């Protein structure tokens, strides 16, 4: 039997999502985007704080939840109660994946550690997202993205030399951990199901700090081999020139990236100064890196004499890499993002209308993902549906669970 080309790639994969805030829910969202049945479990008395996150507010509603809980079914279940634990273990028998983002040891304290889950479902993949990982001297510490970015060395590389290292206005460490968790889940599912496998699942151990460290390019071997401690470069990378932020005559900023020799030659021609490409200070990538301030000053002086749109058109026609520094207001009207369905409506029932959100990444040619619905606005929206569908509970049993404050 062949898969229908309209069937999402992860159709048939069931995920139970535990934990709160960004990293675990982001993992669940990415899996849901590609068709997994993600069932988010919230405590009846303590819904995910992500429901109240986001800087904008409309009628008391915030929009972090709209995006990060999209495509999920939401149930309430108190895992701290014996009956809630029993129901959860019954659900585990019907799941492929559990994603949790509690402090290490929490599941074990509730009697839901990896051994217990594997006993109920040997095929289960358990993805555990935490600040520092499940082992090591810091494993018991709580972990937030801001600290993970700092201890990993990532934050040190941000900002300007001599200044305080700022953060991006996003929870980068959380998002990276969520992405690595997806990678781990898919890898573990393939390992479980590949020909010759024993069919058993495994634990995927993801650390926010390690997820940030994994992106540090050559900084660690640079230090190990030569003692170089790489520092922040402001708006540029040291040794790559010209590749920087330049202010135009209309006070808009453009990124012009022409550090490759051939592209630099095209930039020089566009500037009306082809001889710069033969200047010994700028003739090679290494030479331009050594004279970075000089070439940056030349390009900056030239860019300052042009409006951003005119300069963009000129450089694009010359084959030079260029792009604006967009605000979100620019992003939502960008024709490239629009053409590739990267700005898609989410029907947000909390406010009764559509709001835009980011589309699905990556794009698959045969089995594309989609945004099926926005985050369900009420905790427990799908409790009855899920427990009836998967466990066969009837109305009386559902009422009893609610009366006992289990759901």
N, C-alpha and C positions, 0 to 999 in steps of 0.2 A: 504494500500500500504506500503510495507516495503522499508526502505532505502537500496540502494545498498551499499555493504560493502566498495566499493571504493569511495563513496561519502564522502567528508570531513564533520566533525561534524558540522561546522558552515555554510555549504552551505545554501544559501537562506537568510543569515543575511547580511544586507547592512549597511555599516558604512561610514559616512562622517567625514574625519579627517581634523581638522583645527589646527592651531598652528604650532610651529616650534621646531627645535632642538630635544632633546632626549626623554623626558618622554612621551609626547603625541604620537609621531611617534613610539616609542617602543611599546606602547599599541596597536597601529594600526597594527604594524608588527606581534605581537603575535596573533591577531585576524585573520589576513590574512593567517598566517601559517596554520590555521585550517579551511580555506576555506571561510571565510567571504569575501564579495565583498567590499573592502576598497577603497574608492574614496578619494584621498588626494587632498585638495583644497589649491592652492598657489596663492598669489597675482600676477598679471601679471608683476608688476614692482619690486617685492621683493620675489624671490623664497626662499625656506627654506635654511638658512645658512648651514644646515646639508649636503647639496650637496658639500660643500667645506671643510668638516671636515675629519679628519683622518691624521695620521702622515705620512703615505707613499703617494707618488704621482707618477703617471705614465702618461706622456703626458698631464699634467695639470688636471688629474682626480684623485679624492680621493675616498676612499672605504667605508667610514661610510655610505654614501647614498646607496651604492650597497646592503648592508645588511638591513638597517633599512627601506628602501622603497620597499623591495622585496614583490612581490605578490600584489602590489597596482596599481590602475589606477590613473593617475595624470591629474588633470585639473587645469586651471587657471581661477580665478574668483575674481573680486575686490569687497569685501564685504563692502567697504566704500562708494560705489556708490549705489544710490537707485535702479538702474536696476540690479546691481549685487546682492543686497539684495533680490530682487524679485525672481531672478533665484534660489538663494540659498534656499529660502523658498519653491519654487516649488520642489526642490530636497529633502527637508526635508519630504515632503509628501510621498516620496518613500523610506525613510530610517528607519531603526530600531534604529540606534545609531548615535549620534554625539560625537566626541571626540575633546575637545578643550584644549589648554594649554596656553591661553593668561593670562595677569594679570587680576585679578578679576575686573569686571566692563567694560571690553572691549566689550564683546558681547552686553551688555546693551547699551553702547554708540552708537553702530551701529544699535540699534533697533532690536537686535536678542537675547534678553534675554530669560530665561527659559519659562516665561509665553507666549511670542510670539511664540516660537517654539512649545510649548505644544498645543497652540490654533490651529496651522496648522496640528499638528500630535500628538494627545493625547497619542499614544502608544510609542512615542519617549523616548529613554533613553539618557540623556545628561551627559556625563562624563567630569568633569571639573578638570583639573590638574593644580595646582599652587604651589607656594612656601610654603604658610602657610595656605591655605584653603580659602574658600569664605567668612568667617566671622572672627571676632576677631580683636584685636587692630593692628595686623601686617598684615592683609589680603591684604592691598594695596601695600605692599612692593614687589619688584621684588624678585624672588627666583631662586637661582642656586644650583646645587647639592652640591658644596663645602661648602656653607653656611648652607644648610639644614643638612648635615652630622655633622657640628660643633654645631649648636644650639640644635640639638636633643640629644646631649651627645654621639653620636657614635664616633666622631672624638677623643674625650678625651680618649677613650679606646684603641686607636691605638698607636703603637710605643713602646718605652722603658721608664721605670720609670725615671723621671727627665729630659727627652728630649722633644723636640717639637713634637706635635702629627702630624705625616705625613698623607697624604691621599693615598689610593690605586690609582694606575695609571689608574683609570676608573671612570666614572661618576656614582658611586654606587647609590647615592640618586635619580638620574633620573630614573635609571633602576628599582629600587624598586617601585617608584611611578607608573611607567608604568605597572608593574606587579600587583600592588594593583588596578589600574584602570581596568585591565582585569577582576580581581576577582569581582570588583563592577559591571562591565557591565554584566557579566554572571549571577551574582546574581539577578540583576534588570530584566534581560530578563526572568529568571525563575519566578520571582515574578509576572511579567506581564502576563505570559502565563500559569501559573499553574492552575489546575482546581479550579474553584470558584473565580478566580481573576476578578477584574473589567476591566482588560486589559489595564490599564494605565501605562505609563512609569514613570520615576522619575529621579531626579538629583543624580549623583554619584560625591561626593565632595572628591577629593584626594589631599593631601598635601605632598610635598616632605619631609618636616620636620617630619610630623607625620609618614610617611612611614619608615623613619629611626628610629624614636622612637619606633615603633612597634617591632623592632628586638632586643631590649635591654635586652631580657631574664629577669632575676630576679633583675637587677640592681635597679629598682625603689622600689620594695618591700623590697629589702635588706636595702636600705637607709631609707625607711619609718619605718621599724620595728626596725632597730638597729643603724641607723646613719652611716652605712658603705658607703663611697664614693669609688666605685670600680675604679681602675686606670688601666693603660696599663700594659700588661704582657710581652712585648717584643715578643719573639718567642714561648711563652707558655701561658697557662692559669694557674693562681695561684691555687694551690691545686690539680691539675690533673697531676700525675706523675707516670711513665715517659711518657710524650707525648710532643715531642719537635723536633727540627730540629738538626740534627747531621751531622757533616762533616766527610766524608769518606777519605780513604787514597789517592784516586784520585781527591780530592778536590771537589767532587760532594756532594750535600746535600740530605739527606734522612729524611723524617718524619717517626719516629717510635712512634707508639701510643700503649702503653701497660699499661694504667692506671687501667684497670679492673683487679680484682684479678686473675682470671683464665688466662688471657692473660699475665699478669706479670709473672706468674709461668712458662709459656711456654718460655718467653723471658729469664728468668734466666737459664733455661735448655739449651737454644740455646747458651747462653754465656758461658756455662760450669761452671756456678756458681749456681746450684739449691738451695744451702743453703741461698741465698739472700732472697728467698721467705719466709723463716722462721725467718729471722732477725727481731727483734721487731721494728726496724726503718722502715721496708718496708713490713711488713706482711699484712697490710691492706691498703685500699684506703686512709683512713684518715691519717694513719701513714706516708705513702709515701708523702702525701701532706705537712705534717709538716717537712719532711726531703727532700724536693724537690731538693735542691741544691746538696745534697749528692748523690741521685740516678741519677740525671742528669749527674753528673761528672763521675760516674761509667760507664754509658751507652755511654757517649761521648768518654771516653778513649778506650772502647772496639770497638766502631764503627770506630774510627780513624785508626784501624789496618786492615781494610778490604776495598777493592774496592766496589763501590756502587752496581754493578751488582751481585757480589758474595754475598754480604750481603743481598741484596733483595731476592735472591734465597733461602738463608739459612733461613731467617725469614718467608718467605711465606711457606716454607715446614714445619716450626714449628708452623704455625698458628698464627703468630704475625702480627698485622696490620702495613704495611709499604708501603711507596710510594715515588717516586722521586719528586723533585721540578722541574717541566718541564718548559722549554721555549716554545714559540709557535712553534718553529722548531721541538721540541719533540712532541708536541701535534698533529701536522698534520700527524705524522707517527705512532701514537699510535694505536695498533691493536684493542683495545677495542672501542675507539671512531670510528674507521673505520667500525668495525663490526656492530655498532648500528647507522650508517648513520648520525653521528654527524659532518662529514666533507663533505659537499656537494657542487657540482659545482653551481655557479651562472653565467649564461650567461650575461656578462656585455657588453651591446651594445656600451657603451662609448669607450671601448678599443677593441671591436670586438673579445673577447675570454672569456673562462670560467675562473673564479677565485673561490677559495674555500671560503666558509663561514660556520658559525655554522649551524648545523641541527636544527630540530624542537624538542622542549621540551614542554610538555611531550609526550611520545609515547602512542598512543591509539591503542588498539588491533584490533578493528573493523573498525574504521573510522580515519585512520592516517592522519595527516597533511603532508604538503609538501612545498618545495620551488618551486613555479611555474615559477617565473621569477625574475630577479634582478631589482633593482630600475630603473624605466624608466629614461634615461639620460637627457631628455629635459623637461622642464616645459611645461605643456599643451599637452603632448603626446596624451592623451585620451579625450581631451575636446570635440571634435566633436562627438566621439563615445558615450560618456556618455550622453551628452545633446540631442543627437538624440535618443538614446535608451530609456532614462528615461522620457524625456520631449517632444519627438516628434518634435524637432526643425528641420527646413529644412535648406538647404545651405544658402539661403538668410538671414534667421534669424541669423545663425551662423556668417555670414560675417558682419552683422550689429553690433552684440555684439563685434566682434573684432575691427571694425572701431571706436566704442565708447570707446575702451580700457577697456571694462568690462571683457573680457577674454584675 
